[in-house]
Amino acid sequence: MKTYDDIAEWYDQWIGTHSMSEDPFFPAVEALIGEVKGTHICDLACGQGRVARHLAEQGARVVGIDLSAKLLAIARHQEETNPRGIEYVQANVQNLDHQVVGLFDGVVCFMALMDIPELTPTLHSVARILQPGGWFVFALLHPCFHTSRSGEIETPEGAVRTIGRYFVEGYWRSDTRPGPPGKIGAYHRTLSTYINTLTDAGLQLVRLSELSGVSTIAASPSLSRGIRPVWQEVPSILVASCRKPKESTQSK
């Protein structure tokens, strides 16, 4: 099974050089994050550091965490070229060190939770590194509309999205899918699994947003290639905001 180290150069080119302000999905994330100036934020599964750089430019102190040494090398090169005070750490987000307990005001995970094999320890790590009252905002492929058997068919009325195997959780990869799901695959979980696991980790769901995929990374032709209007009829991306209670009952 390939990892992001295996596709790091391809992935960096596929994402492109556009800023997060040009990304059609990030404004929904940023709206849930709110003001970040002066706050301490963890960019979880930060990849090559696009979100980390954006938040640092808004005045946040940012630590980016990722498992991929090659993506972190790209991120660190960007930091060396144009310093923003970002610290990049190679670590497994499924089991973050207890030394960072309660360190962050907020944690953001942009389009990465579906890439992580184990959800439960990851969300417990998030809850552990957040200060009481801290926020967690994430975006991911919408679990209801991205499964191991999803696509589209032509009908007399036009193209229709198709979904199957929704209740079959676990790893999947499709040769017909562009992007990482076609290169290294992803991990499907039901919506109820995401919400229940958040709750079990001691994180309270605050707000959800659902975004269509028709404008997927429109600023990058390589990413928008192949996007069809039928993807506007159902949500492609799920964005969520959660909060760790000020009096957390999560077990350490």
LINQUI-V929966 format. One line per field, one symbol per residue. ss: DSSP state (a for helix, b for strand, c for the rest). phi: phi as a letter, one per 20 degrees, with the letter a starting at -180 (. if undefined). psi: psi as a letter, one per 30 degrees, with the letter a starting at -180 (. if undefined). Layout:
# LINQUI-V929966
ss=???
phi=???
psi=???
This chain:
# LINQUI-V929966
ss=cccaaaaaaaaaaaaccccaaacccaaaaaaaaccccccbbbbbcccccaaaaaaaacccbbbbbbccaaaaaaaaaaaaacccccbbbbcccccccaaacccbbbbbbbccaaacccaaaaaaaaaaabbbbbbbbbbbbcccccccbbbbbbbccbbbbbbbcccccbbbcccccccaaaaccbbbccaaaaaaaaaaccbbbbbbbbbbccccccccaaaaccccaaaaccbbbbbbbbbbcccccccc
phi=.fcfffcgfffffffndfeffeffefgffffefnfdgnedcdeelflenffgfffffeoeecddcbeefffffffffffffcfcneddcebeffbffffdgmedfbcccdlcgfeefdfgfffffgffeefgnfdccbcbggffcccfcbabcecgeofcfccblfeeepfbbcfeefmggeecnbdecfgffffffgffendefdbccccfefdglffdgfeegnfdggfeecfdcddcdcbegfdfdffe
psi=kllfefgeeeeeeeeagllfffkffeeeeeefeakfkfljkkjkhfbggeeeeeeefgglkkkkklfjeeeeeeeeeeeeeikggkkkkjljffikkffgkgfkflkkjjhfeffkejeefeeeeeeefklkfllkklklkjffgjlfikbllklffakkkkklhegjlaklkkffklaeffefaljklleeeeeeeeeffgkkkekkkkklgfgjhffjefefkfklffffflkfkkkkklkkkeikgkk.
